[in-house]
């Protein structure tokens, strides 16, 4: 085999090797790179999901720790007026103190001046002596449901007789949480008013 033939053969082999590299090796390399990217993305997604699950478990743990406080808060300031519960509570206090309530008037729910709360108005009438009324008022103030006494008026039951009985009229309000949509609307309205005042 002469030198020219050898050179031609070597050139042919090199060309064939280059063709084989580009035809088979490069696509395989690209496929491996693509698989690595896919695996990396899946690992990142898995890590993100694991972090999310950990956060959810942490939040659930905190909720479990504070569930008793949340339940008590719901009793102190419920999400609704819960008027039947108010009446039942007043009747329990009446039984505990031995005071017979007369009229119990409960007004419609109204907007309170306190943010995030609405109120139910209460008017109570009863006849008892001074000490009995003090005990009754103390029981209302110690009650779980948040209630504010607004006014207490009293007068002798029978001025012509030597009697310790007094007629009492009590006005109070009991609180409950506002609807969350109303809170959001109120805050949005306040922000709009602030922006309007600034621009003016």
Secondary structure, DSSP 8 states (H G I E B T S, - for coil): --HHHHHHHHHHHHHHHHHHIIIIIHHHHHHHHHHHHHHHHHHHHHHHHHHHHHHHHHHHHHHHHHHHHHHHHHHHS-SS--HHHHHHHHHHHHHHHT--EEEEEEEEEEE-SSTTEEEEEEEEEEEE-HHHHHHHHHHHHHSSS-EEEEEEEEEES-TTS----EEEEEEEEEEEE--HHHHHHHHHHHHHHHHHHHH-
